[in-house]
Amino acid sequence: DQQVKQNSPSLSVQEGRISILNCDYTNSMFDYFLWYKKYPAEGPTFLISISSIKDKNEDGRFTVFLNKSAKHLSLHIVPSQPGDSAVYFCAASPQGGKLIFGQGTELSVKP
Amino acid sequence: KAGVTQTPRYLIKTRGQQVTLSCSPISGHRSVSWYQQTPGQGLQFLFEYFSETQRNKGNFPGRFSGRQFSNSRSEMNVSTLELGDSALYLCASSKGTSGRNTGELFFGEGSRLTVL
């Protein structure tokens, strides 16, 4: 069963606009959430994380929002840049457990 | 600081064969995790090793196995290869000192396996 779901396989955004990537999870035991970015022919790299005790974490152009009641998190990129074009994976982990990844969303930022 | 190194980067096997993939974690990292990436399935967790012990295991058949050595280097093996095993196999390391393998995982570039 897919405990972490990214229902949009792809997203296309104009440069300078906001990119919103969404992720849903089913396991209420998850208490730590992360986003990773992956370019072709490279391994995923850590982008930003959030603990379940928070509902927002910001790092430069990247902000992650967590809605625990809806079991939903989102990644906002503002403003979007062509270099942000990549596959984005959300991931979640319960206390002491393994990191579970979603299927990924391919973001394309057009100039 | 050297990153996570995976070898080989690319390999082609035929059905029924077996394959061994290698991963050298970042120096000082004691936890190594393996993931399988296929289109549409994202990153599927295979297993995690910490101090030579398997700490977590995903839902893969017994044909998939792994081990970790005293220097934290890890290998994974897939026996009796099937066409569906064609994928990118990613290794990731972390300090994992608290028993909670969260936070940043540092990934290698992966080993691309093609099964014909």
Interface residues (C-beta under 8 A of the other chain):
Chain A: Q6 P9 Y32 L34 Y36 A41 E42 G43 P44 T45 F46 S49 F89 A91 S93 Q95 G96 G97 K98 L99 I100 F101 G102 Q103 G104
Chain B: V4 S33 Y35 G40 Q41 G42 L43 Q44 F45 E48 N56 G58 L90 A92 G99 R100 N101 T102 G103 E104 L105 F106 F107 G108 E109 G110
